């Protein structure tokens, strides 16, 4: 998921890169409109908590029949997982790599590609979002 509107992060040697505002990035990445819409239709509230990840894992995956929706929903699922982690795991932040991909950076320094995990979840249900959250929160 390339986010071109966040701008290029390349800079000349010796130039300081402009720091991204972590709160603005977190707010932008937490929107997840398609996922929130699908969840609302199934009466699942997404309140940015680990419990909401468990509720998402229980949804009937009707989106798998729609090849156009599937990748977008997967992106949103990964971003939502990241949103829950950033809001509940101390020291976790979003980082936008030089290629425009959002990844989580944990306090330990570990980088987690939650968007890829969200795509896998949307396509097959494995790994479960709540299971991924538990693994990430342990570190």
C-alpha positions in Angstrom: 0.0 0.0 0.0 1.9 3.0 -1.2 0.8 6.3 0.2 2.0 8.9 -2.3 0.1 11.8 -0.6 2.5 11.5 2.3 5.3 12.7 0.0 8.6 11.3 -0.8 11.0 10.8 2.1 14.1 10.8 0.0 16.6 13.6 0.7 20.0 14.7 -0.4 23.0 13.7 1.7 23.4 16.1 4.5 19.8 17.4 4.3 17.6 16.7 7.3 14.4 14.8 6.5 11.3 16.5 7.8 9.9 14.5 10.7 6.4 13.2 10.1 3.8 14.0 12.7 3.0 10.6 14.3 -0.4 11.7 15.5 -1.5 12.8 12.0 -0.2 9.7 10.4 -2.0 7.5 13.1 -5.3 9.4 12.5 -5.0 9.1 8.7 -4.3 5.4 8.9 -7.0 4.6 11.4 -9.8 5.6 9.0 -10.3 2.2 7.4 -13.6 3.2 5.9 -14.3 0.0 4.0 -13.6 -2.3 6.9 -15.6 0.0 9.3 -18.5 -0.1 6.8 -18.4 -3.9 6.5 -18.3 -4.3 10.2 -21.2 -1.9 10.8 -23.3 -3.8 8.4 -22.7 -6.9 10.5 -23.4 -4.9 13.7 -19.8 -5.1 14.8 -18.5 -2.0 16.5 -14.9 -1.1 15.9 -13.8 0.8 18.9 -10.0 0.4 18.4 -9.7 -2.3 21.1 -8.3 -5.8 21.1 -11.9 -7.1 21.7 -13.0 -5.6 18.3 -10.3 -7.6 16.6 -11.9 -10.8 18.0 -15.2 -9.6 16.7 -13.8 -9.1 13.2 -12.3 -12.6 13.3 -15.9 -13.9 13.8 -17.4 -12.1 10.7 -18.7 -14.2 7.9 -16.2 -13.4 5.1 -18.6 -12.4 2.3 -16.0 -10.0 0.8 -14.0 -13.0 -0.4 -16.5 -13.4 -3.3 -15.7 -9.9 -4.5 -12.2 -9.7 -6.2 -12.4 -5.9 -6.3 -13.2 -5.5 -2.6 -10.8 -8.1 -1.2 -7.5 -6.3 -1.5 -8.9 -3.0 -0.2 -10.5 -4.7 2.7 -7.3 -6.5 3.4 -5.4 -3.2 3.5 -8.0 -1.8 5.9 -7.8 -4.9 8.1 -4.0 -4.4 8.4 -4.3 -0.7 9.1 -7.0 -1.4 11.7 -4.8 -4.0 13.4 -2.0 -1.4 13.4 -4.4 1.2 14.8 -5.3 -1.1 17.7 -1.6 -1.8 18.4 -0.6 1.9 18.3 -3.4 2.8 20.7 -2.9 0.0 23.2 0.7 -1.2 23.1 3.2 1.2 24.8 5.9 2.5 22.4 4.2 1.3 19.2 4.2 3.8 16.4 3.5 4.0 12.7 6.4 4.5 10.4 6.2 5.2 6.6 9.1 3.5 4.8 10.8 5.2 1.9 8.7 3.2 -0.5 5.5 4.6 1.0 4.5 1.5 2.9 3.2 1.9 6.4 4.7 -0.4 9.0 4.5 -0.6 12.8 7.6 0.1 14.8 7.5 -1.5 18.3 9.4 -0.1 21.3 11.8 -3.1 20.9 12.7 -1.8 17.4 10.9 -4.7 15.7 9.1 -3.7 12.5 5.8 -5.4 11.7 4.1 -5.4 8.3 0.5 -5.4 9.4 -0.9 -4.5 6.0 0.5 -7.8 4.6 -1.1 -9.6 7.5 -4.4 -7.9 6.9 -4.4 -9.0 3.3 -3.8 -12.6 4.4 -6.6 -12.4 6.9 -9.0 -11.0 4.3 -8.1 -13.7 1.8 -8.1 -16.7 4.1 -8.8 -15.8 7.7 -5.4 -16.9 8.8 -3.7 -15.7 10.8 -6.5 -14.2 12.9 -6.2 -10.5 13.7 -6.7 -11.1 17.4 -3.9 -13.8 17.4 -1.6 -11.4 15.6 -2.4 -8.7 18.1 -1.6 -11.0 21.0 1.8 -11.9 19.4 2.7 -8.3 18.8 1.6 -7.1 22.2 3.8 -9.8 23.9 7.0 -8.2 22.5 
